[in-house]
Amino acid sequence: MTGLFLVLFMWVHMFMVSSILLGADAMHFVTRLFEGEPIFGRRIPLLVSLIAAIVLLVFVVHALAAIRKIPASYAEYRAFRRHMSGFPHADTALWMLQVVTGFVLMFLAAAHLYQMLLHPADIGPYASSDRVWSGRWWPLYLVLLFAVELHAGVGIYRLAIKWGWFADRHGNMNRRRLTQIKWALTAFFLTLGLLTLAAYMKIGYEHRDNAGERYVPASETALYAEPPRR
């Protein structure tokens, strides 16, 4: 269940952060949504920390459960490699891919969640872009993007096999069709993620001389600039 929760959260999160592709105002609205302004009438960055803490907790539980299934010694790893050589199977290769990407995520995803946990107010069209470009987080996010999308794609495929999603009335699974769906989802979210990262890098580059400045929508700028009525 932890894996399914993390996959669904990651997909929702990707759609949220990709709002920058619709413009800075769209991303600004998402930021206000994360901070609870539409509900509480004011921004509460602590809500971002709360979300990060919950995801981090689930992530740790998921990682601890997964570690038990990974070869714990070189001898076990060699035995697994012999098994892969003697019984080549696409699903075994996918499992190995999930192990490698999961190992990467234990470091990179934890670093990202730690950043969000301690600096919840540093999100927004300019704040996020400044972190990506001026803060030089883009190399980490690039590797993290590939690791998380490959890991999630394999994970959702394995859950579909385990729980019998899309099985026919006889319980048979069309693994070829599921594999095609898995790679299609991975390709879609990788493309969306790369375009999103490129947008943040572009904005961050253009905003590099004013790094730290917060984005203010034109509607709010005009409101504040309007002279008081007498």
C-alpha positions in Angstrom: 0.0 0.0 0.0 2.9 2.4 0.7 4.1 1.9 -2.9 0.7 2.7 -4.3 0.4 5.8 -2.1 3.8 7.1 -3.2 3.1 6.5 -6.9 -0.2 8.3 -6.8 1.3 11.1 -4.8 4.2 11.4 -7.3 1.8 11.6 -10.2 -0.4 14.3 -8.5 2.8 16.2 -7.5 4.0 16.1 -11.1 0.8 17.6 -12.4 1.0 20.3 -9.7 4.6 21.4 -10.3 4.1 21.2 -14.1 1.5 24.0 -13.7 4.5 26.3 -14.5 4.0 25.2 -18.1 0.7 27.1 -18.1 2.4 30.3 -16.8 3.7 31.8 -13.6 0.2 32.8 -12.4 -0.9 29.1 -12.6 2.0 28.0 -10.6 1.4 30.8 -8.1 -2.2 29.6 -7.6 -0.9 26.1 -7.0 1.5 27.4 -4.4 -1.3 29.2 -2.6 -3.3 26.0 -2.7 -0.5 24.0 -1.1 -0.2 26.7 1.6 -3.9 26.5 2.3 -4.7 30.1 1.5 -8.0 29.3 -0.4 -9.2 27.5 2.8 -7.7 29.4 5.7 -7.6 32.8 4.1 -3.9 33.2 4.6 -0.8 31.3 3.7 0.5 28.6 6.1 3.8 27.3 4.7 3.8 24.8 7.6 1.2 22.8 5.7 3.9 22.1 3.1 6.2 20.8 5.9 3.4 18.6 7.1 2.9 17.1 3.6 6.6 16.6 3.3 6.8 14.9 6.7 3.9 12.5 5.9 5.5 11.6 2.5 8.9 11.2 4.1 7.5 8.8 6.8 5.7 6.7 4.2 8.9 6.7 2.1 11.0 5.4 5.0 8.4 2.7 5.8 8.3 1.7 2.1 12.1 1.6 1.9 12.5 -0.5 5.0 10.0 -3.0 3.7 11.7 -3.1 0.3 15.2 -3.6 1.7 14.3 -7.0 3.1 13.8 -8.2 -0.5 17.2 -7.0 -1.8 20.3 -9.3 -1.7 22.1 -8.4 1.5 25.5 -9.7 0.6 27.8 -10.2 -2.3 27.1 -14.0 -2.2 23.4 -13.4 -2.4 23.9 -11.0 -5.3 26.0 -13.5 -7.2 23.3 -16.1 -6.6 20.7 -13.7 -8.0 22.8 -13.0 -11.0 23.2 -16.7 -11.7 19.4 -17.0 -11.5 18.9 -14.1 -13.9 21.4 -15.8 -16.4 19.8 -19.2 -16.1 16.2 -18.0 -16.2 16.1 -14.8 -18.3 12.8 -13.0 -17.8 11.7 -9.5 -18.5 10.0 -9.1 -15.1 13.2 -10.1 -13.3 15.1 -7.4 -15.2 12.4 -4.9 -14.3 12.7 -5.9 -10.6 16.5 -5.3 -10.8 15.8 -1.9 -12.4 13.5 -1.1 -9.5 16.2 -2.1 -7.0 18.8 0.2 -8.6 16.4 3.1 -8.9 15.2 2.5 -5.4 18.7 2.8 -4.1 19.1 6.1 -5.9 15.9 7.4 -4.5 16.9 6.6 -0.9 19.4 9.5 -1.3 17.9 11.9 -3.8 14.3 11.7 -2.8 15.2 12.0 0.9 17.3 15.1 0.1 14.4 16.7 -1.7 11.9 15.9 1.0 14.3 17.3 3.7 14.5 20.5 1.7 10.8 20.9 1.6 10.4 19.9 5.2 12.8 22.7 6.4 12.1 25.4 3.8 8.3 25.1 3.1 8.0 28.7 2.0 10.5 28.3 -0.8 8.0 27.3 -3.5 6.5 29.4 -6.2 7.3 30.5 -9.8 10.4 32.4 -8.7 11.3 30.6 -5.5 11.3 27.1 -7.1 13.1 28.4 -10.2 15.8 30.1 -8.1 16.3 26.8 -6.2 16.6 24.9 -9.4 19.0 27.3 -11.2 20.7 29.6 -8.7 20.6 26.9 -6.0 22.1 24.4 -8.5 19.5 21.7 -7.7 18.8 20.9 -11.3 21.4 18.1 -11.6 19.8 16.4 -8.6 16.3 16.9 -10.0 17.3 15.5 -13.4 18.6 12.3 -11.9 15.7 12.1 -9.5 13.2 12.5 -12.3 14.5 9.5 -14.2 14.9 7.4 -11.0 11.4 8.1 -9.7 9.6 7.7 -13.0 11.3 4.4 -13.8 10.8 3.1 -10.2 7.2 4.1 -10.1 6.4 2.6 -13.5 7.9 -0.7 -12.6 6.2 -0.5 -9.2 2.7 0.1 -10.6 3.2 -2.7 -13.1 4.2 -5.2 -10.3 1.2 -4.1 -8.3 -1.1 -4.8 -11.3 0.4 -8.3 -11.6 0.2 -8.9 -7.9 -3.3 -7.7 -7.3 -4.7 -9.0 -10.7 -5.7 -5.6 -12.1 -7.1 -5.9 -15.7 -7.2 -9.7 -15.4 -9.8 -11.5 -17.5 -12.6 -13.6 -15.9 -10.2 -16.6 -15.8 -7.6 -14.6 -13.9 -5.1 -14.5 -16.8 -3.0 -11.4 -17.2 -1.9 -9.8 -20.5 1.7 -9.0 -19.4 2.5 -7.6 -22.8 -0.3 -5.1 -22.7 0.5 -4.1 -19.1 4.2 -3.6 -20.1 3.1 -1.3 -23.0 0.9 0.7 -20.6 3.8 0.9 -18.1 6.3 2.2 -20.6 3.7 4.6 -22.0 3.1 6.1 -18.5 6.8 6.3 -17.9 7.4 8.1 -21.2 4.5 10.5 -20.6 5.7 11.5 -17.1 9.3 11.7 -18.1 8.4 14.0 -21.0 6.2 16.1 -18.7 9.0 16.2 -16.1 11.7 17.2 -18.5 9.6 20.0 -20.0 8.8 21.2 -16.4 12.4 21.1 -15.3 13.4 23.0 -18.4 10.8 25.7 -17.7 12.1 26.2 -14.1 15.7 26.3 -15.4 14.7 29.0 -18.0 12.9 31.1 -15.5 15.7 30.7 -12.9 18.3 31.7 -15.5 16.4 34.8 -16.5 15.8 35.6 -12.8 19.3 34.9 -11.6 20.2 38.5 -10.9 17.2 38.9 -8.6 17.3 35.5 -7.0 15.4 35.5 -3.7 12.7 37.9 -5.0 9.2 36.5 -4.8 6.7 36.4 -7.6 3.8 38.8 -7.4 1.0 38.4 -10.0 0.2 41.3 -12.2 -3.3 41.5 -10.7 -1.9 41.9 -7.2 0.7 44.4 -8.4 -2.0 46.6 -9.9 -4.1 46.3 -6.8 -1.2 47.5 -4.6 -0.2 50.2 -7.0 -3.8 51.7 -7.1 -3.9 55.0 -5.2 -6.2 55.1 -2.2 -9.6 56.4 -2.8 -10.8 59.5 -1.0 
